[in-house]
Amino acid sequence: MTETFKKPIRAAALIGKYRSPEIAESVLALADYLHGYGVKVQVERGTAESMASGGHAPVSYETIGAEADVAIVIGGDGTMLDAARRLAQYDVPLVGVNQGRLGFMTDISRHDMLTGIGDLLAGRFIEERRFLLEATVRRDGELMFQVLAFNDVVVNRGELGRMIEIEVKVDGEFLYVLRADGMIVATPTGSTAYALSANGPILHPSVPGIAVVPLCPHALSNRPITIPDKSVVELTLLPPYDASMHFDGQARFDAQAGDCVRLAKADQTVTLLHPPGYSYFAMLREKLHWSSVPKG
């Protein structure tokens, strides 16, 4: 469910693509524009350090979380994923300016950036809440790794070059032993990412579900399945296989035989802000190059 974002914006954080000096022009233009409306501007530390000029004091994600009314992310989906995980605990709404390629989550084009931010300041954006997965990896009962994932969690064969075997449980009930290249567990947000390339379902963001998608399964009867978002998924790597675990394609854990990753809906959510006229279906048509809307 979406509603108009009416909160006054007194402080805005600018977060750019990691180590990308080319975003400096957009960041500086946005900062000048926001200053013109009396908005306090914060520039995330890594973004500020990648810029050759600007004179903006770098701030941490902790400071952004404590002080910013909104975070404007300039980059692509990878930049948005990283910012979403870092700011989820602070509940800072996110706006995306697309300077990447596909941009499923970055709604505003670079060309329309200032017009879009003007609509944001005027209270014409809509807000949408999306859930994350909390992932915990245990080895012999001991917690080894813990992280949030906004898109997906992937367990794959890594550099082994051979199939692995994974015991899959949902809410404590044995589902099957999967022999495959791996497994993807995706949120609706991540259903258009790696899971889609593995023939997984596209889940509308309002669908309360989790996609469980085998990667190149040995048995063709192992098909993708969508389960309730309240479910807990446990993936245990069976001996003698080791594997890699990837979280949003940005965090990694090298798993050993017997390790179990537990995936559950996180307590935190991410609020995305969309410009006026935003349509999820229109976004899919554009990004996936589906047929155009019939005229008439």
N, C-alpha and C positions, 0 to 999 in steps of 0.2 A: 504494500500500500504506500502511496506517495502523497505528500502534502507540500504546500508552498513553504519555502524556508524564509521566515520573517525575522530572524534574529538580527539585530543591528550589528554591523561589522565595524568594530573599532580597531582591531588588530588582525592583520593577515600575514601568514607565513608563506614564503616562496621557496619551493623545493624543486631543484632542477635535476636533470639526468646526471647520474654519477660520472664524475670526471669528464664532463663534456663542455669545453669552453664555448662551443657554438650556441649554448643556451643563454649566454651572457646578454646578448641583445634583447631577447625576450624578457629576461628577468629585469633588466634596467628599465625597459619600456613599461613593464607592469608596475615596478616600484614608483616611477614618476607619476603614472596614472593614479595609483592608489593614494599617493601623497596629495595629489590634487583634490582628492575628496576627503582629506583629513584623516585618512586611515594610517595607523602605525604599521610600518612594514618591518618584518623580520625575515632575514635570509638564512636559511639552514647552513650550518657550518661547512659541510662539504661543497655545497653550491657556491658559497661565497669564496672559498679557497680556489675554486676552479675558474673564477672570473679574474681577468686582468685588471679590472677597474670597477668603480662603483662606490667605494667607500662605505659599504654597509658592514656593520659589525656582525660577525657570524654568531649564530645562536644554536644551541643544542636542541635535540628533539624534546628533551625534558622541558626546556623553556617554552618551546612551541606548544607543547601539551598544556602547560600551565597558563599561558597568556593569550594564545591565538584564538580568534573566533572562527577562523577558517584557514585551511591550508590549500594553496594553489600549486598544483603539481605540473611542472613543465617537462615533458618528455614523452615516454610511451607507457605501455602497460607495465613493463618491468619497474619503472620508477614509481608508478602508482602502487604496485604490489608492496614494494619495500616501505613506502610511506604509510600505507594502510596498516601493515603489521606493527610498525614502530609507534603509531599514534592511536592504535585501537584502544589501549588502556585509558587514554585521555578523552576519547569520544570527540575528537576534533573533526568536523566535516571536511570532505575533500572535493576539490574541483580539479578536473583534468584539462590541460591544454596539450593537444597532440603535436609533438614534434618527433614522433616515432614512425612506425610503419602502420600496422593494423589499427591499434588504438581502440580496443573494445571498451575501455573504461575512461578514455580521455576524450571527452565529448566536443570540446571547443577546438576548432582549427586555428593554427597560428595566424592565418589571415584575419579571422574574426575575433581575435583574442580580446581586444579592448572593448569591442561592442558587447561581447559575452560577459566580461567582468562588469561592465556598466549595468547589464541586466541583473547580475548577482547583487550589486550594491543597491539596486532599486527594488529588491525583494521579489524578483520574478522567477527565480530558480525553484525547482522542486527537489525535495529530499527523498532519498530511498535508503532504507537500512538493509544491509546484507550481512550474513553470518560468516564466521570463520571456523576453521577446524583447529582444535588443540591437539597436538601430537606429542605423545610421550613414548620414548623408547626405553625398554627395560631389558636387562641382561641378568639372568638368574635372580630376578626380583629386584635388582638394584636399578634405580633411575640413572640412565646414561645421558639422556638428551631430551630437551623439551623446547617446543617452538610453536608458534601460530602459523597457520597457512590460510591464505585468502583464496587462492586458486585450487591447489591440489597437492597431494602427497603421492610420490611415485617411489615404488620399490622395484628396482630393476637389476639385471645381471651385471651391471657395471662393465668391467673389462674382461670378464670371464670368457665371453664368447660362447656360452652354452646356456641352456635353460636352467631355471632355478625352480624350487618347489616351495610353495607358501601355503601354510594352513590358514584358512580364512574362517573367522567366527564373527557373527553378528549378534549383539546382545547376549554373548556367552554361548550361543548355539552354533554348533559346527555347521558350516555351509558346504565347504569342499576343500580338497587339497588341489591347489592350482599348479600345474606344470606349464610354465610359460616364460616369456622373456621378463615378465614382471606384472605389476598391478598398479593401476591409477585409482585413487580415491579423490573425487572432485566435488567441490561445492557447485551450486548453480553458476556462480561467477566463473569458476574454472571449467565449466562444461564446454566452453567454446575455445579452450586452450588445447593442451596435449590430449585430453580425453576425446576431443572431437576427431583428432587425426587417427585415433584408435577405434573409430566407429562407435564412440559413446554417444548417449543422447544429449541433445541441447535442452537444458533446463531453464525455463524462464526464471528470472531472479525471485519472483514471488512464490515459486514452488518450494515447499518445505521438504526438500529431498537431498540425498547424497548419491552421487553416481559412483558405482563400483565397476571399474572397467578393466578386464584382463588385457594384457599386452601380448599379442601374438601367442595365444594359448595353443598348447599341443592338441587338445581336444576341442574341436570346433563347436561343441555343445556348451562350452564355457562362454556365456554371453554376458554383455553388460546388464546390470540390474540397478534400478533406482530404489533406494530404501528410505524410510523416514529420517528426517534430520535429527530426530531424538535418539537414533540408533547409535550404538557404540561398535566400531569395527576394530577387530584385532587381527593383525597379520603377523604370523610367526614364521620365521625363516627356518626351513627344515634342513638338518644335516644331509650332506656335508657342505652345503652351499653357503658362501658369503655373498653379499650384495651391497648395493648402494641405495641409500634413501635420500630423496630430494624433496625439498619443501618449497613450493613456488618457484622451483628452478634456481633458488638463490642460496638456501641453506642446505648443507649436506651432512650426512652421517654415514660412516662406513660400518655396515652391520655385519655381524658374525652369525654363524649357524646358531639357532636357538633364540636369537634376539626377537623381541615382540614389539611392534609399534601399535599403540592404542590410539584410535582416532575418535574424537567426539566433538560435538558442537561446542564452541567456546562460549564463555559467558560474555565476552566482549563482542560488539558488533562494529561494522564500518558504515558510516553515513556518506553516501555519494550524493553530490549536488549536480543536477542536470539543468541545462538551459531550457527556456521556454520552447514548447513544441517537441521536446524529446520523445522519441518512440523507440522502444527496444526492438520492435520488429523492423522499423526503418533502419536502425543500426545494423541488424543482421543482413538486411538486403544489400546495404552498402558494402559492408566488410566482407561478406561471403559471395558477393557478386551474383545474388539471386536476380530473377527477372524483375523488371521494373513494374510499378503499379500500372494497371490498365488505365488508359485515358477514357474520359467520358463522364 
